[in-house]
Amino acid sequence: MGPILWLLPGALFGAAEFFLTKVIAGRVLSGRTPILLLCAKLASYAAVLVPVFLLLPSAAAKWFGIGAGSGVLAVGTVCAVLAILKEKR
């Protein structure tokens, strides 16, 4: 599989992890304890990252990791821009 085919699932995983982290941070800042969400986040890391980095060739794992990082960055940037635009209204 080419690098693009590993970037896309990595980007989707990064976006999902961003939203899960956003929900956890929101619950913590509101004073609630997100124990179940933290367990879900750790389980998702274990379910995806352990097989990716242990079973795939290193080139595929590298492209998946690049995709995951770019997914977090892209979704975070879009959310920040939308929040700034929403605040200015």
PyMOL commands that set and color helices and strands:
alter all, ss='L'
color gray80, all
select helices_A, chain A and resi 3-29+35-55+58-88
alter helices_A, ss='H'
color red, helices_A
deselect
rebuild
show_as cartoon
